[in-house]
């Protein structure tokens, strides 16, 4: 499902990465990863399919389908069933996304549903990136997550940029999270910069 879980262009970090560690983000579909899993991807023409199986609390499964046969347009959808044998029933995810690129502009839109017993998450995410030239790209993204049992939606948004010059690349982001975990007036913000040099 990771093949189609995030179609939102980002020059640096995805906007939902600020307020949670990897794998714990709200409103993001996750696949059947882990030790001793089996995964495979196959491409036939403009169609790509990925699938994963993992033995945990029951047999976890996930798959994704991507189609890119229309000029500049990519669409995809996927589903996962994680730890179905767990006492709480595990979690199910369904996601669908679309990405369109024209010139230096890329637009993305994603909807995701994550069912977790009595703590469901419904997310809408969208964003855009612009390649100013061959070296500089800027982007903006926004994700709104409706959390079951919470009065407020968590909202993640931010800008990012990346610049490449020869063997050196610099990326930076400025993100904000409103109502972290659905708690009113519990906001967070962060900025970061990364420098990479290849030898």
C-alpha positions in Angstrom: 0.0 0.0 0.0 3.0 2.2 0.4 3.1 2.4 -3.4 0.0 4.6 -3.3 -0.3 5.9 0.3 1.1 9.4 -0.3 0.7 11.2 -3.7 1.3 14.6 -2.2 4.5 16.2 -3.6 7.0 17.5 -1.0 10.4 19.1 -1.5 11.3 17.9 2.0 9.2 16.2 4.8 5.6 15.3 4.4 3.5 17.6 6.6 2.2 14.8 8.9 5.7 13.8 10.0 6.1 16.7 12.6 3.7 15.6 15.4 4.3 11.8 15.3 7.1 9.3 14.9 7.2 7.3 11.8 4.5 4.7 11.8 2.3 6.5 14.3 1.0 9.3 12.1 -2.8 9.9 12.0 -4.6 9.4 8.8 -1.9 7.6 7.0 -2.3 4.1 5.5 0.4 1.6 6.5 1.2 -1.8 5.0 2.0 -5.3 6.1 5.6 -4.6 6.9 7.9 -6.1 9.5 10.4 -8.9 9.9 9.8 -12.0 7.8 7.3 -10.4 5.5 6.9 -11.2 1.8 6.4 -8.4 -0.7 6.4 -8.1 -4.5 5.7 -5.5 -7.1 4.9 -6.1 -10.8 4.6 -3.6 -13.6 2.7 -4.3 -16.8 2.6 -1.4 -19.2 1.1 1.6 -17.4 -0.1 -0.5 -14.4 1.9 -1.2 -11.3 0.7 -3.5 -8.5 2.3 -4.1 -5.1 1.4 -6.6 -2.4 2.7 -7.6 1.0 2.0 -10.4 3.5 3.2 -10.5 7.1 2.6 -13.0 9.9 1.8 -11.2 13.2 -1.4 -11.2 15.2 -3.1 -13.1 12.3 -1.9 -12.7 8.7 -1.5 -9.0 7.8 -2.0 -8.2 4.1 -1.8 -5.0 2.0 -1.8 -4.1 -1.7 -1.8 -1.1 -4.0 -2.7 -0.5 -7.6 -1.3 2.4 -9.7 -2.2 3.5 -13.2 -0.2 6.1 -15.2 -1.5 5.6 -18.7 -2.9 9.2 -19.1 -0.3 11.9 -19.9 0.9 13.6 -16.8 -1.7 11.9 -14.6 -1.2 9.1 -12.0 -4.0 7.6 -9.9 -3.9 4.8 -7.3 -5.7 3.1 -4.6 -4.9 0.5 -2.0 -6.1 -1.4 1.1 -4.6 -3.1 4.1 -5.6 -5.4 6.9 -3.1 -5.3 9.8 -3.1 -7.7 12.7 -6.6 -9.1 12.2 -6.1 -11.6 15.0 -5.4 -9.0 17.6 -7.8 -8.6 20.5 -8.9 -5.2 19.2 -9.3 -6.5 15.7 -6.2 -4.7 14.4 -6.6 -2.0 11.8 -7.9 -1.6 8.2 -6.8 1.1 5.8 -8.2 2.3 2.5 -6.7 5.1 0.5 -7.0 6.7 -3.0 -4.9 9.4 -4.5 -4.3 11.3 -7.7 -1.3 13.3 -8.9 -1.1 15.6 -11.9 2.1 17.2 -13.3 2.3 19.8 -16.0 5.4 21.9 -16.7 7.2 22.4 -13.4 4.0 22.1 -11.3 2.8 18.9 -9.6 -0.6 18.7 -7.8 -1.6 15.9 -5.5 -4.8 14.9 -3.6 -5.3 12.0 -1.2 -8.1 10.5 0.9 -7.5 7.9 3.5 -9.6 6.0 6.0 -8.0 4.1 8.9 -10.3 1.9 11.0 -9.0 1.1 14.5 -11.7 -0.5 16.6 -13.3 2.6 18.3 -10.6 5.1 17.1 -11.2 5.6 13.4 -9.2 8.2 11.4 -10.5 10.0 8.2 -8.0 12.1 6.4 -7.9 14.5 3.4 -4.5 15.6 2.2 -3.6 17.9 -0.7 -0.5 19.8 -1.9 1.5 21.2 -4.7 5.1 21.6 -5.7 6.8 23.9 -8.2 10.1 23.3 -9.9 11.4 26.9 -10.2 14.4 25.5 -12.2 16.4 22.4 -12.5 17.9 23.0 -9.1 15.2 24.6 -6.9 11.8 23.1 -5.9 9.3 24.5 -3.4 6.1 22.9 -2.1 3.1 23.3 0.2 1.0 20.6 1.7 -2.0 20.3 4.1 -3.6 17.3 5.9 -6.9 17.4 7.9 -7.6 14.3 10.0 -11.0 13.7 11.7 -10.4 11.5 14.8 -13.3 9.5 16.2 -14.3 10.7 19.6 -12.4 14.0 19.3 -14.1 17.4 19.0 -11.3 18.9 16.9 -9.6 17.8 13.7 -5.8 17.6 13.6 -4.5 19.8 10.9 -1.0 19.5 9.6 0.4 22.1 7.1 3.7 23.4 5.9 6.1 24.6 3.3 9.3 23.0 2.1 12.1 23.6 -0.4 15.0 21.8 -1.8 18.1 23.0 -3.7 20.7 21.0 -5.5 24.1 22.3 -6.7 26.5 19.7 -8.1 27.1 17.1 -5.4 25.5 19.2 -2.7 21.8 19.3 -1.8 20.0 21.4 0.8 16.4 20.8 1.9 14.3 22.7 4.5 10.8 22.7 5.9 8.5 24.8 8.1 5.5 22.8 9.4 2.7 23.5 11.8 0.3 21.1 13.5 -3.0 22.4 15.0 -5.0 20.4 17.6 -2.4 17.7 18.0 -4.2 14.3 18.5 -7.5 16.2 18.4 -6.8 18.2 21.5 -8.1 21.8 21.3 -5.4 24.5 21.3 -2.7 21.9 21.5 -0.5 23.2 18.7 3.0 22.4 17.6 5.4 23.9 15.1 8.8 23.0 13.8 11.5 24.0 11.3 14.4 21.9 9.9 17.2 22.0 7.4 19.3 19.2 6.0 22.6 19.4 4.1 23.8 16.5 2.0 27.1 16.2 0.1 28.0 13.2 -2.1 31.6 12.2 -2.6 
